[in-house]
Amino acid sequence: MAPVAIARALNMGLRKALEQDPKVIIMGEDVGKLGGVFRVTDGLQKDFGDDRVMDTPLAESGIIGTAIGLAMRGYRPICEIQFDGFVFPAYDQIVSQLAKLHYRSQGLVKMPVVVRIPFGGGIGAVEHHSESPEALFAHVAGLKVVACSNAADAYTMIQQAVTSDDPVIFFEPKRRYWEKAELDVDAPLTDAVPLHAARVVRPGRHLTLLAYGPMVKTCLDAAKVAADEGHEIEVVDVRSLSPIDWPTVTESVRHTGRCVVVHEAQTFLGMGSELAARITERCFYEMQAPILRVGGFATPYPPSRLEESFLPDLDRVLDAVDRCLSY
């Protein structure tokens, strides 16, 4: 095993998918010759040809619409949306067609389309380049929604998503693209954590931190600081936002009796709202404190010079942990 960055792990996972199934194709803005803005698809067009790794016009609705047609003919398209805020021209195609065709056809038409979306802030960019729209997709019946947080998961989850017969919205934490972790490329995919399973990434007994994508590392850092004060914090990487692995999530909260949910998106009607509501329904009698949420503010994404004040950070997570533990 060797340390690999998330962007590189995704590239390796995509390469594996292209090698294993000739029906897998990649399409998007600048994914071919340039290798993607974040170089996630670097070298793939050179090795697999421009009929399998295709540069498209700047037309997200056209990208998804074309992918839907290709999926109907037996292909497995992987669409890259260059930045999170660019997905909205394609939102109609995703919600009105991609999410519904399997159901509309009474199961006769499969929709094995993966939509890759780099999401979140922290790279010094502006609005449309730093947003967190995951709740808008998790709300849509017919879509599966996942978010990786580390290189090992990125490598396996992208391959698992490609093999799904249902459409998968695949969120990638752009601020973490260059962070490295150990990756065993020889481990069989069948041994990997299932695509829609949550994972306890740090055990604890005093409080559960629930997070996904870019905030998992922030929560792990918070757990380390809290340990110096004698608090054992359990960190759960939710990984799958639709469906959610409720058994893993609720088992952790029942064990600790306290819960804080953390995400970059605004807290109002964010993923934390659903997590808090369902946990309350299922774990009410085991809870020792209200569930608290840490997230972005209910404003459009700010100018880059203000983003560090906008994004949830270590101090805001630790403040919520202290407040929850004080009950």
Secondary structure, DSSP 4 states (H G I P E B T S, - for coil): -EEEEHHHHHHHHHHHHHHH-TTEEEEETT-SSS--TTSTTTTHHHHH-TTTEEE--S-HHHHHHHHHHHHHTT-EEEEEPSSGGGGGGGHHIIIIIITTHHHHTTT-S----EEEEEE---SS--TTSS---HHHHHTSTT-EEEE--SHHHHHHHHHHHHH-SS-EEEEEEGGGTT-EEEE-TTS-GGGSPPTT--EEEE--SSEEEEE-TTHHHHHHHHHHHHHTTT--EEEEE--EEES--HHHHHHHHHHHS-EEEEEEEESTTSHHHHHHHHHHHHHGGG-SS--EEEEE-SSPPPPGGGHHHHS--HHHHHHHHHHHHT-
